[in-house]
Structure formats: C-alpha cells, structure tokens
Amino acid sequence: MTLDFYRRPVAFSDANTQARLFKDLPDDPAGLAKVVQGLLMHEHVAPAYGLKLSGEQHAQAHVRPVEQMLQAITQRDPRPLSAARAESKRQVGVCRHFTLMHVAMLRSKGVPARARCGFGAYFEKGKFVDHWVTEYWNESAKRWLLVDSQLDARQRELFRIAFDPLDVPRDQFLVAGDAWRLCRAGMAQPQAFGILDMWGLWFIASNVVRDLAALNNHEMLPWDVWGPMTPNDAEVDRGLIDHLAELTHDPDAHVDELRSVYGQGPPLSVPPTVFNSVLNRAEAA
C-alpha cells in the first residue's frame, strides 16, 4: 500500500541510534511541528531572530541524515527534544531540514508522511520561492495535507502568513511538477520560480527531479545536483520533465511507475555521489 511506504522511517528519515529521542514526543502533526521549531533555525531567516551565524553554524545546513542532526542537537543540549532550545543554540538548516525532521517524527508515530519539493508563494510578493514542506496523510479527512513546519510565530508575522501552516493551500505551495505544468501551459512565468539569483525553467525542472527522489524516500539537499539537472534552459529534457510532472502531480495514482522510473537507476535516481553546488564539490549522497 502507498501509505505503508511512507509510514516507516528509512534512509535520511531514520533516526536509527537516536530513535529513542522520539518516544515521548506528541503524536499529532501540530505538536511535532512545534517541537521541530524549537530545535532548528533556518540559515537564511536567522537575522530575523537577531542572529549572526558562525561558519560552523552555516556548515550545519549541509547535514543530510536526521540521525546526524539529532546527534548534534543532543550533544549541545542533552534535554528531551520537547525542550525548545535557545534560538542561538538551535541546529541550523533550511526548509528541507525542518521538513525532513517533521517527516521523521511523524513516521516514528506511524503517520504516513513524505517530503515535497516545490515553491512557496508566501515569501516574496509575485514570486514562487524554492521551498520544501511536509505532506502527511490525515486519516479523518482521508486526504494528504501540506504542513509548513518552518513557520513559527516569528515567521508567520515576518511573512504575513494568512493561512493555517498545518493545512497549506495548494495554491500557496506548488509541488515542483505543478509549477512546471503551469509554466508549460503558459499560465505562469518561469522567471517567477527560483531563489536568490537562480530563476527559470531549468530551476523548476531540477526541483521536479528532487521531488521525484523525495517521493522515493531520498530527501536530498536543495542544492544537490545529479543526473538531468542543468543550469541552462536550453539543455532541459522537456519531454522527460513533462512526464515526471504528470507522475508527481498525483503520486498515489502512479505509484508503480514512480517506483519504476526512479528504480531504473541513472540518470534519475540519486547516485552514490552528487554535486553540492553550494560547496562546489562532489559528496557522498
């Protein structure tokens, strides 16, 4: 069953030696999101909390597995995870880290959850900014809900969030494939999608590949590069991304093909080594 595939912690979402830390945490998505917010600090939103991060803190954003994140958190402060850390003492990451930690906690409680890579419409007016959120199965509603576990009270004020972060509207967060489909249909401009100085169709295409990997339980860093990813619009394999966008639009309707396409290996599946485009070096995936 699809739900079972997303119910068990695996790979980066597996707390492994640190799994005991999840035992006494809340069972609900809202309670777990609050715990995540007390443990992590977003690398690029830190100034809004009056923080200037050190080089060592910036380096934390390159940690991939939840297990390693938890090891660092408890080494600095051995208290239970439910104890919010001082803002300056939190583990530094980006949206992907908030999402992965939330997914890992939900899975540890038996709640089907998965990370989704796409674009948020609520950070810059008129822009869809590179972003990750949690998608979890709400049993009572019988549907998948989006949760932005990064949006604590400070960020909800900072970004003037007018919706419930525990049920993010689908027009406020677009999974990467939906962003691609809108642009291909001429209903949105590719240059509105990206982050920092990186915008365009090529960026959307890369996020479609990252979302495919996440749907196969490989939640990579937002700047990990492999396979068909390219910084040049002209080099994008549009037919391939059209197909992947269709599959990732409704993953539950394409379970077997999503597994098959990804499981065939390169170029789509995450290889043993990827290119970290921020540190400009190859790293073990």
Secondary structure, DSSP 8 states (H G I E B T S, - for coil): -HHHHTTS--GGG--GGGGGGGTTS-SSHHHHHHHHHTTEEETTTGGGGT----HHHHHGGG---HHHHHHHHHHH--S-TTS---GGGSEEE-HHHHHHHHHHHHHHTT--EEEEEEEESSSSTT-EEEEEEEEEEETTTTEEEEE-TT--HHHHHHTT--S-TTS--TTTEEEHHHHHHHHHTTSS-GGGEEETTEESHHHHHHHHHHHHHHHTT----TTEE-TT--S-GGG--HHHHHHHHHHHHSGGGSHHHHHHHHHT-TTTS--SEEEETTTTEEEE-
